[in-house]
Amino acid sequence: MGWVTAAGAARGRQARGFAMPVGPLPKLTRQMVFDEPDARFGRLDAFSRLGLVAAALALQDAGLAGPVVRRPFGVVASTVRGCAATDVAYLETLVPAPGAMPSPNLFAYTLPNCFLGEVALRFGLTGPAYVLNEQGPRVAALRLALSALDSGDVQVMLAGVCDVPAPSPWGDAAGVLPGAVFVVLDRRDSADPAPWGEIGVGEGGAVRYGGSVVTGVPGLVEACLAGGPRPPTAVSA
Amino acid sequence: MTSEPGQPASGAGAGRPVVVTDVAVVTALGDTLAATWQALLGGQTGIRPLARFPTDRYAARVAACVDRLPVPVGGGSRLWPLLERLLAGLGPLPADTRLFAATTKGAIDALENWRLGRPFDPADLEPGRVLDWLRSRLGLCDDGLNVNAACASSTVAVSLAAAEIAAGRAEVAVVCAADLVSEFVFSGFSALQALSPVPCRPFDRARAGLSLGEGAAALVLMGAGRARHDGRPPIATVAGWGVADDATHVTAPARDGCGLIQATQLALARAGLGPADIAAISAHGTGTVYNDLMELTAFRRVFGGVVPPMHSVKGALGHTLGAAGAIETALGLVALREQTAPPTVGLREPEAGAEGLVSSRPQRFSGRYLLTSNSGFGGINAAVVLGPPPGPTVEAR
């Protein structure tokens, strides 16, 4: 598990607790997740940088962020406003002199799935990588990640949420807290380090962890931390 | 059914059969699938001089816009009349239909209007507006989700919907895909130097980039048993699907086509087919130098020396972004039924290695399965195999 919230950035096995309060997000630097210089990192928009750091922390927590090897791992992220802030920033390069100086670098990140491409190329993830905009309880990323694992197409799936504070003209969406939280779902029997616990889809399509219904990725992280790592089982979070 | 890690459960037994029971399309060539197909078959293009916004500072002056798409009173987005026109061609849906939308930029014209001080509807900016609108218009209970996978969005949406049905987690799903021609997107591709100054020429030696287009498509997927129970004749089977990432670059395709190869192989395996079973390919074929070369590389690798006839519709319809996959799947259904690949409009002299594969004329083919694929920013690739409707041995619901 890995996250960036207004309470800070952390990996599950090094964290003392998890909180996702309202408030400004911390400044994110390359050194938080990458030892080597990364020329692209500094050019990323805020949404992409947030999602990349949280996903990287989750992979590090799972012991899967080592030397890049192409592997059938995928990633699904849920977002409410996606890269809206980047859209506004891009428009600012377009409007002052109509058509004169639109920024190609910013435009590349006006698709909310592009940060998953950044995760994929840095960590060799060749599985599906897409973003969901959803309403209501935000469990679709978890549910679809579990479905992908069931299909046999992939061995590991990251599932997460990613939201930056909304710029004008939007207000912050009700119930949407700024931050990014990712979990690593691993189907392999040889999962190492010891997994947090077992997650699956129960009756009626509800995602369940430790016998309880999961209401979202942040709630899953809280449940994992409350229970601590467990002995290896067939599917781990 | 067991499977090797990284390989799908394959063929019969990989889940319940998934069929397409209804389809609707709106493009620059027509407001129906039939009209679009007929115009496409006749070699027409909807890529025309663009009047919607000034283009004198951009690298291109053309795009494929849907004819007479009005701006709603009060400055609402053009997305709603586009979707309204689309859904006029779709039959009623069961209330338990799962909703998969696929739009990359949604009502982006509303954001443009806000920034330029023009009238706009603030509700159009709400991220859930597309889902709310579709849910209300279609009378659905499902909250729905919008799939954002760049230019592969609707192909990924079809894959997700089919997977849910095959696994028994859903019985009916509708994929609704749409994207507009907007100055936001047009300027961006111009800045990336990806726009062709003339109507695009997929797989042509002299191709110089893509042409943007707008359009929408809706596909209704059902479990075959549910379709029979509800009396909805299947049009075709969604026999296989696969999604994979290049993990190479964020805006350029992997030159070796690794992600498209993987997605295609996953789709074939899931369908229980070999390369020789594919009778035709609906390629992504954007008209950019690198994309088209990547696809030729990937398909040569998958199909060996016997690549089936390929076509791209983007020279006729433009690149419709998130809607491309669903529009091309819909046209693929017709191609399969007619056993005819539409012409690759804009093609004059095929790229080296594409001779005999793509044609500026319709190509007859003989076979039961068609592969359709799309690729996009983020390195995403998605492939779907379409096949004939199931025979009478499908289990009763």
Chai-1 contact restraints between the chains, C-beta under 6 A:
chainA,res_idxA,chainB,res_idxB,connection_type,confidence,min_distance_angstrom,max_distance_angstrom,comment,restraint_id
A,P72,B,G6,contact,1.0,0.0,6.0,A-B,restraint_1
A,V80,B,P127,contact,1.0,0.0,6.0,A-B,restraint_2
A,R81,B,P127,contact,1.0,0.0,6.0,A-B,restraint_3
A,L91,B,R115,contact,1.0,0.0,6.0,A-B,restraint_4
A,L94,B,S187,contact,1.0,0.0,6.0,A-B,restraint_5
A,V95,B,R115,contact,1.0,0.0,6.0,A-B,restraint_6
A,G99,B,R57,contact,1.0,0.0,6.0,A-B,restraint_7
A,G99,B,Y58,contact,1.0,0.0,6.0,A-B,restraint_8
A,G99,B,S187,contact,1.0,0.0,6.0,A-B,restraint_9
A,P102,B,S187,contact,1.0,0.0,6.0,A-B,restraint_10
A,P102,B,A191,contact,1.0,0.0,6.0,A-B,restraint_11
A,P104,B,A191,contact,1.0,0.0,6.0,A-B,restraint_12
A,P104,B,L192,contact,1.0,0.0,6.0,A-B,restraint_13
A,F107,B,G188,contact,1.0,0.0,6.0,A-B,restraint_14
A,F107,B,A191,contact,1.0,0.0,6.0,A-B,restraint_15
A,A108,B,T251,contact,1.0,0.0,6.0,A-B,restraint_16
A,L111,B,T104,contact,1.0,0.0,6.0,A-B,restraint_17
A,L111,B,A150,contact,1.0,0.0,6.0,A-B,restraint_18
A,L111,B,F377,contact,1.0,0.0,6.0,A-B,restraint_19
A,P112,B,N148,contact,1.0,0.0,6.0,A-B,restraint_20
A,N113,B,N148,contact,1.0,0.0,6.0,A-B,restraint_21
A,N113,B,A149,contact,1.0,0.0,6.0,A-B,restraint_22
A,N113,B,A150,contact,1.0,0.0,6.0,A-B,restraint_23
A,N113,B,G378,contact,1.0,0.0,6.0,A-B,restraint_24
A,C114,B,V250,contact,1.0,0.0,6.0,A-B,restraint_25
A,C114,B,F377,contact,1.0,0.0,6.0,A-B,restraint_26
A,C114,B,G378,contact,1.0,0.0,6.0,A-B,restraint_27
A,L116,B,G378,contact,1.0,0.0,6.0,A-B,restraint_28
A,G117,B,V250,contact,1.0,0.0,6.0,A-B,restraint_29
A,G117,B,G378,contact,1.0,0.0,6.0,A-B,restraint_30
A,G117,B,G379,contact,1.0,0.0,6.0,A-B,restraint_31
A,A120,B,D245,contact,1.0,0.0,6.0,A-B,restraint_32
A,A120,B,A247,contact,1.0,0.0,6.0,A-B,restraint_33
A,A120,B,G379,contact,1.0,0.0,6.0,A-B,restraint_34
A,L121,B,A247,contact,1.0,0.0,6.0,A-B,restraint_35
A,L121,B,T248,contact,1.0,0.0,6.0,A-B,restraint_36
A,G124,B,A247,contact,1.0,0.0,6.0,A-B,restraint_37
A,L125,B,A247,contact,1.0,0.0,6.0,A-B,restraint_38
A,T126,B,A244,contact,1.0,0.0,6.0,A-B,restraint_39
A,T126,B,D245,contact,1.0,0.0,6.0,A-B,restraint_40
A,T126,B,A247,contact,1.0,0.0,6.0,A-B,restraint_41
A,P128,B,V243,contact,1.0,0.0,6.0,A-B,restraint_42
A,A129,B,D245,contact,1.0,0.0,6.0,A-B,restraint_43
A,A129,B,I380,contact,1.0,0.0,6.0,A-B,restraint_44
A,Y130,B,V147,contact,1.0,0.0,6.0,A-B,restraint_45
A,Y130,B,A149,contact,1.0,0.0,6.0,A-B,restraint_46
A,Y130,B,V156,contact,1.0,0.0,6.0,A-B,restraint_47
A,V131,B,N148,contact,1.0,0.0,6.0,A-B,restraint_48
A,L132,B,L145,contact,1.0,0.0,6.0,A-B,restraint_49
A,N133,B,P127,contact,1.0,0.0,6.0,A-B,restraint_50
A,N133,B,N146,contact,1.0,0.0,6.0,A-B,restraint_51
A,E134,B,L145,contact,1.0,0.0,6.0,A-B,restraint_52
A,Q135,B,G128,contact,1.0,0.0,6.0,A-B,restraint_53
A,Q135,B,L131,contact,1.0,0.0,6.0,A-B,restraint_54
A,Q135,B,D143,contact,1.0,0.0,6.0,A-B,restraint_55
A,G136,B,D143,contact,1.0,0.0,6.0,A-B,restraint_56
A,A140,B,L145,contact,1.0,0.0,6.0,A-B,restraint_57
A,S151,B,P8,contact,1.0,0.0,6.0,A-B,restraint_58
A,G152,B,S3,contact,1.0,0.0,6.0,A-B,restraint_59
A,G152,B,Q7,contact,1.0,0.0,6.0,A-B,restraint_60
A,G152,B,P8,contact,1.0,0.0,6.0,A-B,restraint_61
A,G152,B,A9,contact,1.0,0.0,6.0,A-B,restraint_62
A,D153,B,P8,contact,1.0,0.0,6.0,A-B,restraint_63
A,D153,B,L266,contact,1.0,0.0,6.0,A-B,restraint_64
A,Q155,B,P5,contact,1.0,0.0,6.0,A-B,restraint_65
A,P169,B,W114,contact,1.0,0.0,6.0,A-B,restraint_66
